[in-house]
Structure formats: structure tokens, C-alpha cells
Amino acid sequence: MKLRYIFTFLAAVLMSQITFGADTINRPNIIFILIDDLRWDEVDYPFVKIPNIQRIAREGVRFRNAFVTTPLCSPSRASYLTGQYARKNGITDNTDHSSRSHELVTFLRLLHDSGYETAFLGKWHMGVDDNPRPESTIG
């Protein structure tokens, strides 16, 4: 439930910037990094050599009291990207959800539609076809 409120708040803040005519120069940069099976405190080990991720962790926002409702990568990824529980977004397990994954409304799509330049890099893991997700509108 809290995740939904976080995404709702984020969307409201972003939409208020657009509604009141803020230009794109004053918009905050948003970088969302999702790493499977990594707790919030697991980037602080001295033997792990990921200086850029460690710097982002030091200087960015950390959710130190966050919980997942689905301990599988596809459903939890779909929940992060949509702000919805698995029962609502339809991605409930790690099987092939190709057709459903093309229908998901992600916060990346909402940011893009609000004028942000967005990119998605990495593992989608909610379908097996090679088509881009979210649907690309390059032109």
C-alpha cells in the first residue's frame, strides 16, 4: 500500500510541475535503479568495488524500511514499475507474460508522457518476445 502512495505522490509532484508551467530545465533528474536480490545495506561492503553505485547510494534516497509483497523478480519488478500489487497488474509469477507486459502503464511511461526523456536499461523479465517495452515512440 505504501508503494502506491509513493508513486502517487511522485506523480502528483511531477504533474504539478508541468501544470504550473515549469520548464524542463528546472525538472529534477530521476534515476531509479532496481537490482534483484540486493538489500538496501548491501552496497556498503568494503570488498565490493562499485564506486559509482556506492556514491549514488550515499548521495541519493534510500528506502531503509521497505518491504516487498512478492519475493519473485517478475512480480516485484512489475510492482515497482506500475505502483500496483501483483494481483492488480497481473504479473503474479516468473512465467511468460509477454502480452500483459505490453499493456502495463509504468511510471516511466507517465514521465515520458509528461515531457521527460526516459530510458529503460537491463532485464525486463516479464515476457520472452524481443519487442521493446514500454512501447517505443521513436520519431
Wavefront OBJ file of the C-alpha trace (Angstrom):
o trace
v 0.000 0.000 0.000
v 2.832 2.418 0.853
v 4.438 1.838 -2.557
v 1.226 3.017 -4.223
v 1.263 6.184 -2.154
v 4.901 6.828 -3.037
v 4.178 6.566 -6.755
v 1.005 8.648 -6.398
v 2.954 11.348 -4.560
v 5.739 11.250 -7.162
v 3.215 11.556 -9.983
v 1.428 14.440 -8.234
v 4.687 16.333 -7.739
v 5.707 15.807 -11.344
v 2.293 16.731 -12.700
v 2.178 19.886 -10.566
v 5.470 20.983 -12.119
v 4.004 20.508 -15.576
v 0.638 22.066 -14.768
v 2.169 25.255 -13.428
v 4.389 25.688 -16.481
v 7.777 24.772 -15.082
v 10.245 24.452 -17.907
v 12.219 21.274 -18.423
v 15.432 22.888 -17.196
v 14.086 23.056 -13.628
v 12.828 19.473 -13.515
v 14.680 17.097 -11.230
v 16.679 14.281 -12.747
v 15.309 10.925 -11.668
v 17.382 7.764 -11.699
v 15.685 4.596 -10.492
v 17.988 1.601 -10.069
v 16.486 -1.783 -9.295
v 18.883 -4.601 -8.508
v 17.485 -8.074 -7.875
v 18.165 -9.714 -4.536
v 20.079 -6.803 -3.045
v 19.142 -5.328 0.303
v 19.410 -1.590 0.922
v 22.569 -2.034 3.032
v 24.457 -4.405 0.741
v 26.352 -1.746 -1.210
v 28.447 -0.767 1.810
v 30.743 -3.790 1.935
v 34.406 -2.734 1.685
v 35.231 -5.660 -0.637
v 32.560 -4.698 -3.198
v 34.074 -2.410 -5.859
v 31.149 -0.413 -7.288
v 32.161 3.189 -6.555
v 29.515 4.878 -8.721
v 26.644 2.853 -7.250
v 28.049 3.462 -3.753
v 28.205 7.217 -4.447
v 24.597 7.241 -5.674
v 23.601 5.309 -2.553
v 25.396 7.824 -0.315
v 24.037 10.916 -2.049
v 20.601 9.685 -3.161
v 17.471 8.471 -1.445
v 17.437 5.132 0.315
v 14.337 3.329 1.492
v 15.608 1.709 4.683
v 12.265 0.331 5.778
v 10.904 -1.063 2.506
v 9.211 -4.403 2.011
v 8.166 -6.461 -0.984
v 4.880 -8.284 -1.326
v 6.229 -10.698 -3.935
v 9.646 -12.314 -3.456
v 9.949 -13.152 -7.170
v 11.726 -10.899 -9.651
v 8.974 -10.501 -12.301
v 6.108 -9.623 -9.934
v 8.244 -7.345 -7.766
v 9.643 -5.577 -10.847
v 6.119 -5.087 -12.222
v 5.026 -3.684 -8.855
v 7.892 -1.199 -8.747
v 7.293 -0.056 -12.314
v 3.493 0.232 -12.077
v 2.934 1.072 -8.408
v 0.422 -1.784 -8.250
v 0.268 -5.047 -6.361
v 0.727 -8.206 -8.442
v -2.965 -9.084 -8.159
v -3.750 -5.727 -9.836
v -1.050 -5.585 -12.529
v -1.452 -9.264 -13.485
v 2.213 -10.279 -13.213
v 1.992 -12.887 -10.460
v 4.870 -15.254 -11.218
v 8.022 -15.643 -13.313
v 6.335 -17.265 -16.304
v 5.878 -15.684 -19.750
v 3.675 -12.576 -19.522
v 4.623 -11.120 -22.932
v 1.190 -9.865 -23.950
v 0.338 -8.474 -20.498
v 3.720 -6.764 -20.167
v 2.974 -4.638 -23.245
v -0.199 -3.329 -21.570
v 1.402 -2.160 -18.308
v 1.335 1.557 -17.581
v 4.664 2.233 -15.891
v 5.855 5.341 -14.110
v 8.460 5.578 -16.892
v 5.660 5.925 -19.447
v 3.956 8.579 -17.289
v 7.213 10.526 -17.003
v 7.764 10.238 -20.763
v 4.246 11.444 -21.496
v 4.897 14.387 -19.160
v 7.878 15.544 -21.193
v 10.765 13.663 -19.609
v 13.337 11.840 -21.679
v 13.280 8.296 -20.361
v 15.275 5.120 -20.840
v 14.976 1.601 -19.555
v 18.140 -0.474 -19.394
v 18.511 -4.030 -18.263
v 16.358 -7.043 -17.672
v 12.621 -6.692 -18.277
v 11.815 -10.334 -17.439
v 8.046 -10.192 -17.860
v 7.920 -11.649 -21.350
v 10.018 -13.525 -23.854
v 9.444 -11.666 -27.140
v 12.052 -9.177 -28.358
v 9.748 -6.182 -28.793
v 10.686 -3.063 -26.795
v 8.823 -2.333 -23.585
v 7.412 0.123 -22.809
v 6.317 0.557 -26.401
v 8.772 2.875 -28.127
v 7.584 6.032 -29.832
v 10.815 6.996 -31.558
v 10.285 9.519 -34.279
l 1 2 3 4 5 6 7 8 9 10 11 12 13 14 15 16 17 18 19 20 21 22 23 24 25 26 27 28 29 30 31 32 33 34 35 36 37 38 39 40 41 42 43 44 45 46 47 48 49 50 51 52 53 54 55 56 57 58 59 60 61 62 63 64 65 66 67 68 69 70 71 72 73 74 75 76 77 78 79 80 81 82 83 84 85 86 87 88 89 90 91 92 93 94 95 96 97 98 99 100 101 102 103 104 105 106 107 108 109 110 111 112 113 114 115 116 117 118 119 120 121 122 123 124 125 126 127 128 129 130 131 132 133 134 135 136 137 138 139
